[in-house]
Amino acid sequence: MNKLYRSRKNRMIAGVCGGIGEYFDIDPTLVRLLWVLFSLSGGAGIVAYIIAWIIVPEEP
């Protein structure tokens, strides 16, 4: 079973979107685009990203 980690190789800021993309086996760019749309639609995406940055461990 896969575990969710922040990516070391697909990282732009903290690797959260890259890690989510690797976990669900989808392109991290798609995850980033969805995150930007989510952030622009109300700002909750920024808070969610910071929380994920703190909670999700970095890839070993």
N, CA, C and O atoms as a GROMACS GRO file, in nm:
protein
  240
    1MET      N    1   0.085  -0.119   0.000
    1MET     CA    2   0.000   0.000   0.000
    1MET      C    3   0.088   0.124   0.000
    1MET      O    4   0.184   0.133   0.077
    2ASN      N    5   0.055   0.218  -0.087
    2ASN     CA    6   0.130   0.344  -0.094
    2ASN      C    7   0.100   0.432   0.024
    2ASN      O    8  -0.011   0.432   0.078
    3LYS      N    9   0.200   0.508   0.065
    3LYS     CA   10   0.181   0.610   0.167
    3LYS      C   11   0.197   0.746   0.101
    3LYS      O   12   0.270   0.761   0.003
    4LEU      N   13   0.128   0.844   0.154
    4LEU     CA   14   0.136   0.979   0.101
    4LEU      C   15   0.256   1.049   0.161
    4LEU      O   16   0.268   1.063   0.283
    5TYR      N   17   0.346   1.095   0.073
    5TYR     CA   18   0.464   1.170   0.112
    5TYR      C   19   0.473   1.296   0.028
    5TYR      O   20   0.416   1.302  -0.081
    6ARG      N   21   0.544   1.396   0.079
    6ARG     CA   22   0.579   1.511  -0.003
    6ARG      C   23   0.692   1.468  -0.094
    6ARG      O   24   0.791   1.410  -0.049
    7SER      N   25   0.679   1.498  -0.221
    7SER     CA   26   0.775   1.453  -0.321
    7SER      C   27   0.905   1.532  -0.312
    7SER      O   28   0.905   1.652  -0.283
    8ARG      N   29   1.016   1.462  -0.338
    8ARG     CA   30   1.146   1.528  -0.346
    8ARG      C   31   1.180   1.564  -0.490
    8ARG      O   32   1.253   1.660  -0.515
    9LYS      N   33   1.128   1.485  -0.586
    9LYS     CA   34   1.166   1.508  -0.726
    9LYS      C   35   1.063   1.591  -0.802
    9LYS      O   36   1.099   1.660  -0.897
   10ASN      N   37   0.936   1.587  -0.764
   10ASN     CA   38   0.830   1.664  -0.830
   10ASN      C   39   0.787   1.780  -0.740
   10ASN      O   40   0.669   1.790  -0.705
   11ARG      N   41   0.879   1.864  -0.704
   11ARG     CA   42   0.848   1.969  -0.608
   11ARG      C   43   0.863   2.105  -0.674
   11ARG      O   44   0.954   2.128  -0.753
   12MET      N   45   0.770   2.194  -0.641
   12MET     CA   46   0.779   2.334  -0.681
   12MET      C   47   0.804   2.419  -0.557
   12MET      O   48   0.897   2.499  -0.554
   13ILE      N   49   0.721   2.402  -0.455
   13ILE     CA   50   0.738   2.475  -0.329
   13ILE      C   51   0.777   2.377  -0.220
   13ILE      O   52   0.890   2.379  -0.172
   14ALA      N   53   0.685   2.292  -0.180
   14ALA     CA   54   0.713   2.198  -0.071
   14ALA      C   55   0.695   2.053  -0.113
   14ALA      O   56   0.725   1.963  -0.033
   15GLY      N   57   0.649   2.026  -0.234
   15GLY     CA   58   0.632   1.889  -0.280
   15GLY      C   59   0.497   1.827  -0.249
   15GLY      O   60   0.478   1.708  -0.270
   16VAL      N   61   0.404   1.907  -0.198
   16VAL     CA   62   0.272   1.853  -0.162
   16VAL      C   63   0.196   1.807  -0.287
   16VAL      O   64   0.148   1.694  -0.291
   17CYS      N   65   0.186   1.892  -0.386
   17CYS     CA   66   0.112   1.855  -0.508
   17CYS      C   67   0.181   1.740  -0.582
   17CYS      O   68   0.115   1.652  -0.636
   18GLY      N   69   0.314   1.742  -0.585
   18GLY     CA   70   0.388   1.631  -0.647
   18GLY      C   71   0.363   1.501  -0.575
   18GLY      O   72   0.348   1.396  -0.638
   19GLY      N   73   0.359   1.505  -0.442
   19GLY     CA   74   0.332   1.385  -0.364
   19GLY      C   75   0.192   1.332  -0.385
   19GLY      O   76   0.172   1.211  -0.394
   20ILE      N   77   0.095   1.422  -0.394
   20ILE     CA   78  -0.043   1.380  -0.420
   20ILE      C   79  -0.054   1.318  -0.559
   20ILE      O   80  -0.122   1.217  -0.577
   21GLY      N   81   0.014   1.379  -0.656
   21GLY     CA   82   0.015   1.323  -0.791
   21GLY      C   83   0.075   1.184  -0.796
   21GLY      O   84   0.023   1.095  -0.863
   22GLU      N   85   0.187   1.164  -0.724
   22GLU     CA   86   0.250   1.031  -0.720
   22GLU      C   87   0.161   0.931  -0.648
   22GLU      O   88   0.153   0.815  -0.688
   23TYR      N   89   0.095   0.973  -0.541
   23TYR     CA   90   0.009   0.884  -0.463
   23TYR      C   91  -0.107   0.831  -0.548
   23TYR      O   92  -0.139   0.712  -0.544
   24PHE      N   93  -0.172   0.922  -0.624
   24PHE     CA   94  -0.286   0.882  -0.706
   24PHE      C   95  -0.245   0.843  -0.848
   24PHE      O   96  -0.331   0.814  -0.931
   25ASP      N   97  -0.115   0.842  -0.876
   25ASP     CA   98  -0.061   0.803  -1.007
   25ASP      C   99  -0.119   0.889  -1.120
   25ASP      O  100  -0.162   0.838  -1.223
   26ILE      N  101  -0.119   1.021  -1.097
   26ILE     CA  102  -0.161   1.117  -1.200
   26ILE      C  103  -0.052   1.222  -1.214
   26ILE      O  104   0.039   1.230  -1.132
   27ASP      N  105  -0.060   1.301  -1.318
   27ASP     CA  106   0.039   1.405  -1.345
   27ASP      C  107   0.033   1.513  -1.237
   27ASP      O  108  -0.074   1.569  -1.213
   28PRO      N  109   0.146   1.543  -1.170
   28PRO     CA  110   0.146   1.647  -1.067
   28PRO      C  111   0.105   1.785  -1.119
   28PRO      O  112   0.056   1.868  -1.042
   29THR      N  113   0.124   1.810  -1.249
   29THR     CA  114   0.081   1.937  -1.306
   29THR      C  115  -0.070   1.952  -1.298
   29THR      O  116  -0.120   2.062  -1.274
   30LEU      N  117  -0.142   1.844  -1.318
   30LEU     CA  118  -0.288   1.847  -1.306
   30LEU      C  119  -0.328   1.880  -1.162
   30LEU      O  120  -0.421   1.957  -1.140
   31VAL      N  121  -0.259   1.822  -1.066
   31VAL     CA  122  -0.287   1.850  -0.925
   31VAL      C  123  -0.259   1.998  -0.895
   31VAL      O  124  -0.336   2.062  -0.824
   32ARG      N  125  -0.151   2.050  -0.949
   32ARG     CA  126  -0.117   2.192  -0.928
   32ARG      C  127  -0.223   2.283  -0.987
   32ARG      O  128  -0.262   2.382  -0.925
   33LEU      N  129  -0.270   2.252  -1.107
   33LEU     CA  130  -0.374   2.333  -1.170
   33LEU      C  131  -0.504   2.331  -1.088
   33LEU      O  132  -0.568   2.434  -1.070
   34LEU      N  133  -0.540   2.213  -1.040
   34LEU     CA  134  -0.660   2.204  -0.956
   34LEU      C  135  -0.643   2.281  -0.827
   34LEU      O  136  -0.737   2.344  -0.779
   35TRP      N  137  -0.522   2.277  -0.769
   35TRP     CA  138  -0.495   2.352  -0.647
   35TRP      C  139  -0.506   2.503  -0.671
   35TRP      O  140  -0.560   2.575  -0.588
   36VAL      N  141  -0.455   2.550  -0.785
   36VAL     CA  142  -0.465   2.693  -0.817
   36VAL      C  143  -0.611   2.734  -0.834
   36VAL      O  144  -0.651   2.838  -0.782
   37LEU      N  145  -0.689   2.654  -0.903
   37LEU     CA  146  -0.831   2.685  -0.920
   37LEU      C  147  -0.903   2.687  -0.785
   37LEU      O  148  -0.986   2.774  -0.760
   38PHE      N  149  -0.871   2.591  -0.700
   38PHE     CA  150  -0.929   2.584  -0.566
   38PHE      C  151  -0.890   2.706  -0.482
   38PHE      O  152  -0.972   2.758  -0.407
   39SER      N  153  -0.766   2.749  -0.496
   39SER     CA  154  -0.718   2.865  -0.421
   39SER      C  155  -0.783   2.994  -0.468
   39SER      O  156  -0.818   3.080  -0.387
   40LEU      N  157  -0.800   3.008  -0.598
   40LEU     CA  158  -0.859   3.130  -0.653
   40LEU      C  159  -1.009   3.140  -0.626
   40LEU      O  160  -1.065   3.249  -0.629
   41SER      N  161  -1.072   3.027  -0.602
   41SER     CA  162  -1.217   3.028  -0.583
   41SER      C  163  -1.260   3.062  -0.441
   41SER      O  164  -1.379   3.066  -0.412
   42GLY      N  165  -1.165   3.085  -0.353
   42GLY     CA  166  -1.205   3.121  -0.217
   42GLY      C  167  -1.090   3.134  -0.121
   42GLY      O  168  -1.107   3.183  -0.009
   43GLY      N  169  -0.973   3.093  -0.162
   43GLY     CA  170  -0.856   3.107  -0.077
   43GLY      C  171  -0.832   2.992   0.018
   43GLY      O  172  -0.728   2.990   0.084
   44ALA      N  173  -0.923   2.896   0.026
   44ALA     CA  174  -0.906   2.784   0.119
   44ALA      C  175  -0.792   2.692   0.074
   44ALA      O  176  -0.736   2.620   0.156
   45GLY      N  177  -0.758   2.694  -0.053
   45GLY     CA  178  -0.650   2.609  -0.103
   45GLY      C  179  -0.516   2.644  -0.044
   45GLY      O  180  -0.433   2.556  -0.022
   46ILE      N  181  -0.494   2.772  -0.017
   46ILE     CA  182  -0.368   2.815   0.042
   46ILE      C  183  -0.354   2.760   0.184
   46ILE      O  184  -0.249   2.710   0.221
   47VAL      N  185  -0.461   2.771   0.260
   47VAL     CA  186  -0.460   2.718   0.397
   47VAL      C  187  -0.444   2.566   0.395
   47VAL      O  188  -0.368   2.511   0.475
   48ALA      N  189  -0.513   2.498   0.304
   48ALA     CA  190  -0.503   2.352   0.294
   48ALA      C  191  -0.361   2.311   0.256
   48ALA      O  192  -0.311   2.210   0.307
   49TYR      N  193  -0.297   2.387   0.168
   49TYR     CA  194  -0.160   2.356   0.128
   49TYR      C  195  -0.065   2.368   0.246
   49TYR      O  196   0.020   2.281   0.267
   50ILE      N  197  -0.078   2.474   0.323
   50ILE     CA  198   0.009   2.494   0.439
   50ILE      C  199  -0.012   2.384   0.543
   50ILE      O  200   0.085   2.335   0.602
   51ILE      N  201  -0.137   2.346   0.564
   51ILE     CA  202  -0.165   2.236   0.658
   51ILE      C  203  -0.104   2.106   0.608
   51ILE      O  204  -0.045   2.031   0.685
   52ALA      N  205  -0.118   2.077   0.477
   52ALA     CA  206  -0.060   1.956   0.420
   52ALA      C  207   0.093   1.960   0.429
   52ALA      O  208   0.157   1.857   0.452
   53TRP      N  209   0.152   2.078   0.412
   53TRP     CA  210   0.296   2.095   0.421
   53TRP      C  211   0.345   2.054   0.560
   53TRP      O  212   0.451   1.994   0.575
   54ILE      N  213   0.266   2.088   0.661
   54ILE     CA  214   0.303   2.057   0.799
   54ILE      C  215   0.276   1.910   0.833
   54ILE      O  216   0.357   1.847   0.901
   55ILE      N  217   0.164   1.856   0.787
   55ILE     CA  218   0.121   1.722   0.828
   55ILE      C  219   0.187   1.610   0.748
   55ILE      O  220   0.228   1.509   0.806
   56VAL      N  221   0.197   1.625   0.616
   56VAL     CA  222   0.246   1.517   0.529
   56VAL      C  223   0.399   1.509   0.541
   56VAL      O  224   0.468   1.609   0.519
   57PRO      N  225   0.453   1.392   0.575
   57PRO     CA  226   0.599   1.381   0.588
   57PRO      C  227   0.669   1.382   0.452
   57PRO      O  228   0.610   1.348   0.350
   58GLU      N  229   0.796   1.422   0.454
   58GLU     CA  230   0.875   1.424   0.331
   58GLU      C  231   0.917   1.282   0.294
   58GLU      O  232   0.938   1.197   0.380
   59GLU      N  233   0.927   1.259   0.167
   59GLU     CA  234   0.965   1.129   0.114
   59GLU      C  235   1.101   1.086   0.171
   59GLU      O  236   1.196   1.165   0.170
   60PRO      N  237   1.110   0.963   0.220
   60PRO     CA  238   1.240   0.920   0.279
   60PRO      C  239   1.350   0.904   0.175
   60PRO      O  240   1.463   0.869   0.208
   0.00000   0.00000   0.00000
